[in-house]
């Protein structure tokens, strides 16, 4: 697990933390609608995707949308590193839930020749970070992508699919953790809102009282606070990279073709240690 410090921001009272959910309360449904047609068997529908679109569009229109991008920037760079580990060029790639292009800015045109960026929030795509890769931006729901099968040579996604209702339709891979230290619980909530990551589940509480928030902040500080007064928040990251097979990629050797045994490897290690002495 790697630690990440929250960038220093000027202190301010976060009245918007209560104002935004209160405005949305009138439109909040008491129970979620059934899964849409075409969903996987047994799929649930816990998240309000229309609300998630509003949250992400709101975050992208803030005066300084990049101030809360530190986590997305970090994860985007890590995913790009994983793409670079694949020694080939991808003619056409897809970034699912691209946001403002946190992966694309780290990639090169020698690795990806053309990129399609898809996101549910049009404002995020309008404010996308420039990339050297020729890019087409498409507004679409990650649950219902408007592309034919076998279209792309590479598919990536970063910090988007955790709000998808039908996960079996999406992906499941290896995981990573990033810990960020904040001045307090209110800063955690403020930055989540700035990222467009506020809760959008159908059964969410439309309004939290100030006294409840203050009590929760005090308990969080008491139970998990650091010695310097800050509080940690751990983000669990799931990565997905899928690519199409190509003849230029290295192929595994045939069974039985090895010329060195595991026993020989132990001997080599011993010789290396003698050489260092």
N, C-alpha and C positions, 0 to 999 in steps of 0.2 A: 504494500500500500504506500502510495507516494503522497506527501503532504503538499498543500498548495495554499499560499497566503492570499486572503482576500485583498484586492487593491484598496489603498487608503481612499476613503471618500469623505466628503464633508458631512458632519453630523446633521441630521434633520429628523423631525418628528414625522412618523410614517402614517399620517391620517389616511392616505390612499389605501392602506391595507384593509381598512374597514369600509371605505367608500365604494370600492369597486364591487366586492361581493354583495353589498346592499343593493346596488343598482340592478345586479343580475338576479336578485332574489325573486322578483316578480315573475321572471321567465323560467325559474327553476321548476322542473317537473317533479312531482311527488314520487314517481316511479319510472324506471327506464323503459323505453319502447322495446319491442321484441327485436332480436337480431335481424339485420336486413337479409333480403333474398340473396342466396349465394354464399352465405356464411358457412363455416365449417360445422359439421355435426356437433351438437353440444356446446357451441360457442355462446358466451355470455355477452352482455352489452352494458358494462359498468360505467363507461365514460361517455360524457356528452361531447361529441366531436364538434358540434357547432360552437359550444362554449370554448373549446380549445382553440378553434380558429379565431374567435374574438380575442382571447388572451394573447395569442401570438401576434396578431395584427396590432393590438394595443402596444405591446412591448416594442415592436419594430418602429412605431411612430414616435417614441420618446425622443426628447432633445438629444440625449446621449445614449443611443441604443447599445453602443459598444462597451459601456462601462460594466455591464453585467455579462459580458461575453467570455470572461476569463476561463470558465469551465469548458465551454464549447470550443474555445481556441485550443485548449490543452488536449481535449479528446480528438479534435480534428487533426492535430499534428500527429498524435499517436496512430490514428487510423492510416494517415498518409504514409507513415513509416512502414506499416504492415503491407501497404500496396507496393512500396519500393522493394520489399523483400521478394516480390514475385518478378523474376527476371524476364519480362516481356513487355511489349507495348500493346495497349488496349485501344482498338479503333473507336469503340463507342462504349461509354460508361454511364451509369445511372446513379445519382445520389438521392436516396429516398429520405424525404424530410430534411432537405438541405439547409433550410433556414437561410441565413445570409451568406452561406458558402464557406463554412468553417473547414471543410476538408479540401475543397477545390483550391484555396489559396496556397496550400502547401504542396500541391501536385504540379507536375511539369508537363508540357506538351510532348515531351519525349516519352512519357509514361502513358498519358491519356491523350488521344488525338482529338476527341470530341466528347463533351459532357452534357448530359441532360440533368438539370436540377429540378426536383419536384418537391413542392411543399404545399400544405393546406392553407397557408397564410400568404396572400398576395403582397402584403406590405413588406414581408421579410424578403421576398424575391426582388421587389423593386429596389430595396436598399442593400442588395447583395454586394459583397466584397469583390473587387475586380480580380480576375484570374487571367493568366496567359493562355489558358485553354479555351478554344472556341466553345461557347456555352449557349444552350437553349433552356429557357426557364418555363416550367409548366405548373400552373396552379391545379392541384388535384389532391384528393384524400389518399393518404398512404394505404388505406384499407382497400381502395378500388382504383388501382393504377390503370391508366388508359393505354396500355401497351400490349402488343401481341407477344406471345411466348417466344422465347429464343431470339429476342431482339438485341440484347446487350451482351458485351464481352466481359463486363465487370459491373457488379452492383455493390454499393457501399451504403451505410446508414450510420448516423451519429446522433445520439440523444433525441430520438424522435419516436421510436417504436414502443416506448414504455407507456404511451397514451393510446396505443392501438387496442381495440376491443378483441379482435380475432387474432391472437398471437400465433396459433398453429398455422395460420395463413402467412405469417411473417417469417420468424426465425427464432432459433435458440442457439447460442454459442458460448465459448469460454468467456470469463468475467474478469473485471479489474476494479480497483477501488481507489478513489481520490479523496483525500481528506482536506477540507478547507477550514481554517480557523477564522471565526467571526467575532466582532466585539460583543455580540449578544444575540438572543433569539430573534429580536425584531429585525436586525440586519439580515439574518438568514431569510426571513419571510419577505423582506423588501427586495432582496436580490432574486429570489425565486419569482416574484411578481415581475421584476424587470426582465427576467429571462423568458417570460411567457409561460412559466411552469407552475402557476397557481392550480389548485385542485379543481378538477372538472368532473369528478364522479357525480352521478345522479343523486346519490344519497348524502352529499356533502351538506354541512350546516351552512345556511345562507348568510348567517351573521354571527360573529363571535364577540361577546361583550369585552370591553376594555379590561375589566377586573379579571376575567378568565385568562386573557392574554398575559397580563402582568404576573398572575400566579404561575402560569405555565413557564414563563421566562425565568422566574425565580427558582422553580423546581429544576428546570433544565440546567441552570447555572450551578446549583447545589450538587446535582448528581453527576454532571459530565464536564463541568468547567475546568479549564486549564489553570495552572498556577499563576499565570500572568493576567487572569481575569477574562480571557477570551473563551469562547465555546466552540467545540469542533462539530462539524457536520460531515458525515461520510456519504459520498455518492458512489453507488455501485454501478459500474459501467459494463454493459454487454456489447461486444463488438460483433459485427457481421461484415464479412467480405466474401462475395461469391464471384467466381470468374469461370469463363468458358474455356474448355480445353483447347490447346493450340499445339501444332506440330513442333514449334520452336522451343517448347518447354522441355526441360530435362525429364527424362524418363527413368523410372526405377530399374536397377539392374535385375537380370534374371536370377531366379533362385539357384543357389549353388555356384554362382560365378565369382564369389568373393575369393580373393587371394591372400587375405590376412584373417586369422582367427582371433577371437577375443583373448585367448591365451597369449598370443603374440603381442597384443596391445599392452598387456601387463609388463612384458619384457621391455618394450619400447619405453614405457614410463620409467623403468628402472635405469635404462641407459641415459635418459635425459637428466635424471637426478645426479648420476655420476658425472655427467658433463658439466653441470653447474658447479660441482665441487672442484 
